[in-house]
Amino acid sequence: MLGETMGAVRVLLRLEGFCVLVAACVAYSKFSLDWATFAIYFLVPDISLLGYFAGAKVGAISYNTAHS
């Protein structure tokens, strides 16, 4: 499988992502920020999937740009 991250690197990337999520949740809780805003920021990058309605190439570019 080309391009697939495997082994310890995959585990490390998953752990890193989980730590960032936990840190963001703690920060929002500690600073009494709006959880609706947190949900919006959490989901907005996935709206980039709508680019696929304009074609596979546009969709891939919009998705990768939003997740960079």
Secondary structure, DSSP 4 states (H G I P E B T S, - for coil): -TT---HHHHHHHHHHHHHHHHHHHHHHHHTT--HHHHHHHHHHHHHGGGGGGG-HHHHHHHHHHHT-
